Amino acid sequence: MENIATIQSMTVLAVGLIFGMGALGTAIGFGILGGKFLEGSARQPELTPALQVKMFIVAGLLDAVTMIGIGFALFFTFANPFLGALTQ
């Protein structure tokens, strides 16, 4: 019984780290992305529409990485493979 509690507590800790690091990485990425977009738009205002389209594509990819991390975290929360190996 102690092993199950240990695995569950470590899983909760890992899920918290995954969520936290995903949020931190996304926040830093969006900050850099927005800053570079503003710099590019200020240097060449006529390229703003093209830069904006590319910025939104990169923003979607940036969010996709975080969503993949959240998917892994939810997998470990609800279908923990380590508990399945312990109970067999």
The first five atom37 places (N, CA, C, CB, O) and aatype in JSON, in Angstrom:
{
  "aatype": [12, 6, 2, 9, 0, 16, 9, 5, 15, 12, 16, 19, 10, 0, 19, 7, 10, 9, 13, 7, 12, 7, 0, 10, 7, 16, 0, 9, 7, 13, 7, 9, 10, 7, 7, 11, 13, 10, 6, 7, 15, 0, 1, 5, 14, 6, 10, 16, 14, 0, 10, 5, 19, 11, 12, 13, 9, 19, 0, 7, 10, 10, 3, 0, 19, 16, 12, 9, 7, 9, 7, 13, 0, 10, 13, 13, 16, 13, 0, 2, 14, 13, 10, 7, 0, 10, 16, 5],
  "atom_mask": [
    [1, 1, 1, 1, 1],
    [1, 1, 1, 1, 1],
    [1, 1, 1, 1, 1],
    [1, 1, 1, 1, 1],
    [1, 1, 1, 1, 1],
    [1, 1, 1, 1, 1],
    [1, 1, 1, 1, 1],
    [1, 1, 1, 1, 1],
    [1, 1, 1, 1, 1],
    [1, 1, 1, 1, 1],
    [1, 1, 1, 1, 1],
    [1, 1, 1, 1, 1],
    [1, 1, 1, 1, 1],
    [1, 1, 1, 1, 1],
    [1, 1, 1, 1, 1],
    [1, 1, 1, 0, 1],
    [1, 1, 1, 1, 1],
    [1, 1, 1, 1, 1],
    [1, 1, 1, 1, 1],
    [1, 1, 1, 0, 1],
    [1, 1, 1, 1, 1],
    [1, 1, 1, 0, 1],
    [1, 1, 1, 1, 1],
    [1, 1, 1, 1, 1],
    [1, 1, 1, 0, 1],
    [1, 1, 1, 1, 1],
    [1, 1, 1, 1, 1],
    [1, 1, 1, 1, 1],
    [1, 1, 1, 0, 1],
    [1, 1, 1, 1, 1],
    [1, 1, 1, 0, 1],
    [1, 1, 1, 1, 1],
    [1, 1, 1, 1, 1],
    [1, 1, 1, 0, 1],
    [1, 1, 1, 0, 1],
    [1, 1, 1, 1, 1],
    [1, 1, 1, 1, 1],
    [1, 1, 1, 1, 1],
    [1, 1, 1, 1, 1],
    [1, 1, 1, 0, 1],
    [1, 1, 1, 1, 1],
    [1, 1, 1, 1, 1],
    [1, 1, 1, 1, 1],
    [1, 1, 1, 1, 1],
    [1, 1, 1, 1, 1],
    [1, 1, 1, 1, 1],
    [1, 1, 1, 1, 1],
    [1, 1, 1, 1, 1],
    [1, 1, 1, 1, 1],
    [1, 1, 1, 1, 1],
    [1, 1, 1, 1, 1],
    [1, 1, 1, 1, 1],
    [1, 1, 1, 1, 1],
    [1, 1, 1, 1, 1],
    [1, 1, 1, 1, 1],
    [1, 1, 1, 1, 1],
    [1, 1, 1, 1, 1],
    [1, 1, 1, 1, 1],
    [1, 1, 1, 1, 1],
    [1, 1, 1, 0, 1],
    [1, 1, 1, 1, 1],
    [1, 1, 1, 1, 1],
    [1, 1, 1, 1, 1],
    [1, 1, 1, 1, 1],
    [1, 1, 1, 1, 1],
    [1, 1, 1, 1, 1],
    [1, 1, 1, 1, 1],
    [1, 1, 1, 1, 1],
    [1, 1, 1, 0, 1],
    [1, 1, 1, 1, 1],
    [1, 1, 1, 0, 1],
    [1, 1, 1, 1, 1],
    [1, 1, 1, 1, 1],
    [1, 1, 1, 1, 1],
    [1, 1, 1, 1, 1],
    [1, 1, 1, 1, 1],
    [1, 1, 1, 1, 1],
    [1, 1, 1, 1, 1],
    [1, 1, 1, 1, 1],
    [1, 1, 1, 1, 1],
    [1, 1, 1, 1, 1],
    [1, 1, 1, 1, 1],
    [1, 1, 1, 1, 1],
    [1, 1, 1, 0, 1],
    [1, 1, 1, 1, 1],
    [1, 1, 1, 1, 1],
    [1, 1, 1, 1, 1],
    [1, 1, 1, 1, 1]
  ],
  "atom_positions": [
    [[0.82, -1.2, 0.0], [0.0, 0.0, 0.0], [0.86, 1.26, 0.0], [-0.93, 0.0, 1.21], [0.49, 2.28, -0.59]],
    [[2.01, 1.2, 0.67], [2.9, 2.35, 0.68], [3.44, 2.65, -0.7], [4.06, 2.13, 1.66], [3.63, 3.81, -1.07]],
    [[3.7, 1.6, -1.48], [4.24, 1.79, -2.82], [3.25, 2.52, -3.72], [4.61, 0.45, -3.44], [3.63, 3.37, -4.51]],
    [[1.97, 2.19, -3.58], [0.94, 2.84, -4.39], [0.86, 4.33, -4.03], [-0.44, 2.16, -4.18], [0.78, 5.19, -4.91]],
    [[0.89, 4.63, -2.73], [0.84, 6.03, -2.3], [2.07, 6.8, -2.77], [0.72, 6.11, -0.77], [1.96, 7.96, -3.16]],
    [[3.22, 6.15, -2.74], [4.44, 6.81, -3.2], [4.38, 7.11, -4.68], [5.66, 5.95, -2.89], [4.73, 8.2, -5.12]],
    [[3.92, 6.13, -5.46], [3.81, 6.34, -6.91], [2.8, 7.43, -7.22], [3.42, 5.04, -7.62], [3.04, 8.27, -8.09]],
    [[1.67, 7.45, -6.53], [0.66, 8.48, -6.77], [1.18, 9.87, -6.38], [-0.62, 8.17, -5.99], [0.92, 10.84, -7.09]],
    [[1.9, 9.96, -5.28], [2.41, 11.27, -4.87], [3.48, 11.77, -5.84], [2.98, 11.2, -3.44], [3.52, 12.96, -6.15]],
    [[4.33, 10.88, -6.31], [5.35, 11.29, -7.28], [4.72, 11.66, -8.62], [6.39, 10.18, -7.47], [5.2, 12.55, -9.33]],
    [[3.63, 10.97, -8.97], [2.92, 11.3, -10.2], [2.29, 12.69, -10.11], [1.84, 10.24, -10.51], [2.35, 13.46, -11.07]],
    [[1.7, 13.0, -8.98], [1.12, 14.33, -8.79], [2.2, 15.4, -8.87], [0.38, 14.41, -7.43], [1.98, 16.46, -9.46]],
    [[3.35, 15.14, -8.3], [4.46, 16.08, -8.37], [4.93, 16.27, -9.81], [5.62, 15.6, -7.5], [5.18, 17.39, -10.24]],
    [[5.04, 15.17, -10.55], [5.47, 15.25, -11.95], [4.45, 16.0, -12.8], [5.69, 13.85, -12.52], [4.83, 16.79, -13.67]],
    [[3.17, 15.76, -12.56], [2.12, 16.45, -13.32], [2.17, 17.95, -13.03], [0.72, 15.88, -12.97], [2.01, 18.76, -13.94]],
    [[2.39, 18.3, -11.78], [2.52, 19.72, -11.44], [3.71, 20.37, -12.14], [0.0, 0.0, 0.0], [3.62, 21.5, -12.62]],
    [[4.83, 19.65, -12.2], [5.99, 20.17, -12.91], [5.73, 20.31, -14.4], [7.19, 19.28, -12.68], [6.14, 21.29, -15.02]],
    [[5.03, 19.33, -14.99], [4.72, 19.41, -16.42], [3.83, 20.62, -16.7], [4.01, 18.11, -16.89], [4.09, 21.37, -17.65]],
    [[2.8, 20.82, -15.88], [1.92, 21.98, -16.08], [2.69, 23.29, -15.89], [0.73, 21.92, -15.11], [2.56, 24.21, -16.69]],
    [[3.49, 23.36, -14.84], [4.23, 24.59, -14.56], [5.25, 24.93, -15.63], [0.0, 0.0, 0.0], [5.34, 26.07, -16.06]],
    [[6.02, 23.93, -16.05], [7.04, 24.18, -17.07], [6.4, 24.49, -18.42], [7.98, 22.99, -17.19], [6.92, 25.29, -19.2]],
    [[5.28, 23.84, -18.71], [4.56, 24.14, -19.95], [4.06, 25.58, -19.97], [0.0, 0.0, 0.0], [4.17, 26.26, -20.99]],
    [[3.51, 26.02, -18.85], [3.01, 27.39, -18.77], [4.16, 28.39, -18.83], [2.21, 27.6, -17.47], [4.06, 29.43, -19.49]],
    [[5.25, 28.08, -18.15], [6.41, 28.98, -18.17], [7.02, 29.08, -19.56], [7.48, 28.49, -17.17], [7.34, 30.17, -20.03]],
    [[7.17, 27.94, -20.22], [7.73, 27.95, -21.57], [6.86, 28.69, -22.55], [0.0, 0.0, 0.0], [7.35, 29.43, -23.4]],
    [[5.55, 28.5, -22.44], [4.63, 29.2, -23.33], [4.66, 30.7, -23.08], [3.21, 28.66, -23.16], [4.64, 31.49, -24.03]],
    [[4.72, 31.11, -21.82], [4.76, 32.53, -21.51], [6.03, 33.19, -22.04], [4.65, 32.74, -20.0], [5.98, 34.28, -22.62]],
    [[7.15, 32.52, -21.86], [8.41, 33.07, -22.37], [8.39, 33.11, -23.9], [9.61, 32.22, -21.88], [8.81, 34.09, -24.51]],
    [[7.88, 32.04, -24.51], [7.81, 31.99, -25.97], [6.92, 33.08, -26.55], [0.0, 0.0, 0.0], [7.28, 33.71, -27.54]],
    [[5.76, 33.3, -25.93], [4.88, 34.35, -26.43], [5.48, 35.74, -26.22], [3.52, 34.27, -25.74], [5.28, 36.63, -27.04]],
    [[6.2, 35.92, -25.13], [6.86, 37.2, -24.9], [7.9, 37.5, -25.97], [0.0, 0.0, 0.0], [7.95, 38.61, -26.51]],
    [[8.72, 36.51, -26.27], [9.74, 36.69, -27.31], [9.08, 36.89, -28.67], [10.7, 35.49, -27.36], [9.49, 37.75, -29.45]],
    [[8.06, 36.07, -28.96], [7.37, 36.16, -30.25], [6.74, 37.53, -30.45], [6.3, 35.07, -30.35], [6.89, 38.14, -31.51]],
    [[6.04, 38.03, -29.44], [5.41, 39.35, -29.55], [6.42, 40.47, -29.7], [0.0, 0.0, 0.0], [6.22, 41.41, -30.47]],
    [[7.52, 40.37, -28.95], [8.55, 41.4, -29.05], [9.19, 41.44, -30.43], [0.0, 0.0, 0.0], [9.41, 42.51, -30.99]],
    [[9.49, 40.27, -30.97], [10.11, 40.23, -32.3], [9.13, 40.68, -33.38], [10.61, 38.81, -32.62], [9.52, 41.3, -34.37]],
    [[7.84, 40.37, -33.19], [6.83, 40.84, -34.14], [6.77, 42.37, -34.14], [5.46, 40.26, -33.81], [6.72, 42.99, -35.2]],
    [[6.77, 42.96, -32.96], [6.72, 44.42, -32.87], [7.98, 45.06, -33.46], [6.54, 44.86, -31.43], [7.9, 46.1, -34.11]],
    [[9.14, 44.43, -33.21], [10.38, 44.96, -33.8], [10.33, 44.91, -35.33], [11.59, 44.17, -33.29], [10.7, 45.87, -36.0]],
    [[9.87, 43.78, -35.86], [9.79, 43.64, -37.31], [8.78, 44.59, -37.93], [0.0, 0.0, 0.0], [9.02, 45.14, -39.01]],
    [[7.66, 44.79, -37.24], [6.64, 45.71, -37.76], [7.11, 47.17, -37.69], [5.34, 45.55, -36.97], [6.77, 47.98, -38.55]],
    [[7.88, 47.48, -36.68], [8.39, 48.86, -36.56], [9.45, 49.15, -37.62], [8.97, 49.09, -35.17], [9.54, 50.27, -38.11]],
    [[10.25, 48.14, -37.98], [11.3, 48.36, -38.98], [10.73, 48.44, -40.38], [12.33, 47.24, -38.91], [11.15, 49.29, -41.18]],
    [[9.77, 47.55, -40.69], [9.18, 47.54, -42.04], [7.65, 47.41, -41.91], [9.76, 46.38, -42.91], [7.12, 46.31, -41.95]],
    [[6.97, 48.54, -41.78], [5.52, 48.51, -41.58], [4.75, 47.87, -42.74], [5.01, 49.91, -41.38], [3.65, 47.35, -42.55]],
    [[5.32, 47.89, -43.94], [4.61, 47.31, -45.08], [4.56, 45.79, -45.01], [5.26, 47.74, -46.39], [3.75, 45.17, -45.7]],
    [[5.41, 45.17, -44.2], [5.41, 43.71, -44.05], [4.56, 43.22, -42.88], [6.83, 43.21, -43.87], [4.55, 42.03, -42.58]],
    [[3.86, 44.12, -42.22], [3.09, 43.76, -41.03], [2.07, 42.64, -41.3], [2.37, 44.97, -40.5], [1.99, 41.72, -40.49]],
    [[1.28, 42.67, -42.39], [0.33, 41.57, -42.61], [1.0, 40.19, -42.76], [-0.51, 41.85, -43.84], [0.52, 39.2, -42.23]],
    [[2.11, 40.15, -43.49], [2.81, 38.88, -43.67], [3.42, 38.41, -42.36], [3.91, 39.01, -44.75], [3.39, 37.22, -42.04]],
    [[3.97, 39.34, -41.59], [4.54, 38.97, -40.29], [3.46, 38.51, -39.33], [5.31, 40.16, -39.7], [3.69, 37.61, -38.51]],
    [[2.29, 39.12, -39.42], [1.2, 38.75, -38.52], [0.73, 37.33, -38.79], [0.04, 39.73, -38.65], [0.46, 36.57, -37.85]],
    [[0.62, 36.96, -40.05], [0.21, 35.6, -40.4], [1.23, 34.6, -39.87], [0.05, 35.45, -41.93], [0.86, 33.58, -39.29]],
    [[2.5, 34.89, -40.07], [3.55, 33.98, -39.58], [3.58, 33.93, -38.06], [4.93, 34.42, -40.11], [3.85, 32.88, -37.48]],
    [[3.29, 35.06, -37.42], [3.26, 35.08, -35.96], [2.15, 34.17, -35.43], [3.07, 36.51, -35.45], [2.35, 33.46, -34.45]],
    [[0.99, 34.2, -36.07], [-0.12, 33.35, -35.6], [0.16, 31.88, -35.84], [-1.41, 33.75, -36.29], [-0.26, 31.04, -35.04]],
    [[0.85, 31.55, -36.91], [1.23, 30.15, -37.16], [2.18, 29.67, -36.07], [1.87, 29.99, -38.55], [2.01, 28.57, -35.53]],
    [[3.17, 30.48, -35.76], [4.13, 30.1, -34.71], [3.43, 30.04, -33.35], [5.31, 31.1, -34.67], [3.76, 29.19, -32.53]],
    [[2.49, 30.94, -33.1], [1.75, 30.91, -31.84], [0.95, 29.62, -31.71], [0.82, 32.14, -31.73], [0.87, 29.04, -30.62]],
    [[0.35, 29.17, -32.79], [-0.37, 27.91, -32.75], [0.55, 26.73, -32.48], [0.0, 0.0, 0.0], [0.19, 25.83, -31.73]],
    [[1.73, 26.73, -33.08], [2.69, 25.66, -32.82], [3.2, 25.71, -31.39], [3.86, 25.75, -33.79], [3.43, 24.68, -30.77]],
    [[3.37, 26.92, -30.88], [3.82, 27.09, -29.5], [2.79, 26.54, -28.52], [4.1, 28.57, -29.21], [3.15, 25.9, -27.54]],
    [[1.52, 26.79, -28.78], [0.46, 26.24, -27.94], [0.34, 24.73, -28.1], [-0.87, 26.9, -28.28], [-0.01, 24.03, -27.14]],
    [[0.63, 24.22, -29.28], [0.52, 22.78, -29.51], [1.5, 22.01, -28.64], [0.75, 22.45, -30.98], [1.17, 20.94, -28.14]],
    [[2.69, 22.53, -28.46], [3.68, 21.86, -27.62], [3.17, 21.77, -26.18], [5.04, 22.6, -27.66], [3.33, 20.74, -25.53]],
    [[2.56, 22.84, -25.69], [2.01, 22.83, -24.34], [0.85, 21.85, -24.22], [1.56, 24.24, -23.95], [0.74, 21.15, -23.21]],
    [[0.0, 21.79, -25.23], [-1.13, 20.87, -25.18], [-0.67, 19.4, -25.19], [-2.07, 21.12, -26.37], [-1.3, 18.55, -24.57]],
    [[0.42, 19.12, -25.89], [0.96, 17.76, -25.87], [1.45, 17.43, -24.46], [2.13, 17.61, -26.89], [1.22, 16.33, -23.97]],
    [[2.1, 18.37, -23.81], [2.53, 18.17, -22.43], [1.36, 17.96, -21.49], [0.0, 0.0, 0.0], [1.43, 17.12, -20.59]],
    [[0.29, 18.71, -21.69], [-0.91, 18.53, -20.85], [-1.54, 17.17, -21.11], [-1.95, 19.64, -21.13], [-2.05, 16.53, -20.18]],
    [[-1.5, 16.71, -22.36], [-2.01, 15.37, -22.67], [-1.24, 14.29, -21.94], [0.0, 0.0, 0.0], [-1.83, 13.36, -21.39]],
    [[0.09, 14.4, -21.93], [0.91, 13.44, -21.19], [0.61, 13.49, -19.7], [2.4, 13.71, -21.43], [0.52, 12.46, -19.04]],
    [[0.46, 14.7, -19.17], [0.17, 14.85, -17.74], [-1.17, 14.21, -17.38], [0.17, 16.32, -17.34], [-1.28, 13.54, -16.35]],
    [[-2.17, 14.42, -18.21], [-3.48, 13.81, -17.93], [-3.43, 12.3, -18.09], [-4.54, 14.39, -18.86], [-4.13, 11.58, -17.37]],
    [[-2.61, 11.81, -19.02], [-2.44, 10.37, -19.16], [-1.86, 9.78, -17.89], [-1.54, 10.04, -20.35], [-2.35, 8.77, -17.39]],
    [[-0.83, 10.42, -17.35], [-0.23, 9.91, -16.12], [-1.16, 10.07, -14.92], [1.08, 10.61, -15.86], [-1.05, 9.31, -13.96]],
    [[-2.06, 11.04, -14.97], [-2.99, 11.23, -13.86], [-4.07, 10.16, -13.85], [-3.62, 12.6, -13.94], [-4.37, 9.59, -12.79]],
    [[-4.67, 9.87, -15.0], [-5.83, 8.99, -15.03], [-5.53, 7.56, -15.46], [-6.84, 9.56, -15.94], [-6.31, 6.67, -15.14]],
    [[-4.45, 7.32, -16.16], [-4.12, 5.96, -16.6], [-2.64, 5.72, -16.33], [-4.45, 5.75, -18.12], [-1.86, 5.5, -17.25]],
    [[-2.27, 5.78, -15.07], [-0.87, 5.69, -14.68], [-0.31, 4.3, -14.99], [-0.7, 6.03, -13.2], [-0.74, 3.33, -14.36]],
    [[0.64, 4.19, -15.92], [1.18, 2.88, -16.24], [2.04, 2.3, -15.12], [1.98, 2.97, -17.5], [2.24, 1.08, -15.07]],
    [[2.55, 3.13, -14.25], [3.37, 2.63, -13.16], [2.53, 1.9, -12.11], [4.13, 3.79, -12.5], [2.99, 0.93, -11.5]],
    [[1.29, 2.35, -11.91], [0.41, 1.65, -10.97], [-0.03, 0.3, -11.54], [-0.82, 2.5, -10.64], [-0.17, -0.67, -10.8]],
    [[-0.24, 0.25, -12.85], [-0.63, -1.01, -13.48], [0.45, -2.07, -13.35], [0.0, 0.0, 0.0], [0.15, -3.24, -13.15]],
    [[1.69, -1.66, -13.46], [2.8, -2.61, -13.31], [2.96, -3.05, -11.86], [4.1, -1.98, -13.8], [3.43, -4.16, -11.6]],
    [[2.56, -2.21, -10.91], [2.71, -2.55, -9.51], [1.64, -3.51, -9.04], [2.68, -1.31, -8.67], [1.9, -4.37, -8.2]],
    [[0.42, -3.36, -9.56], [-0.69, -4.2, -9.09], [-0.69, -5.59, -9.71], [-2.01, -3.53, -9.38], [-1.41, -6.46, -9.24]],
    [[0.09, -5.82, -10.75], [0.11, -7.15, -11.38], [1.01, -8.11, -10.67], [0.53, -7.06, -12.82], [1.13, -9.26, -11.08]]
  ]
}
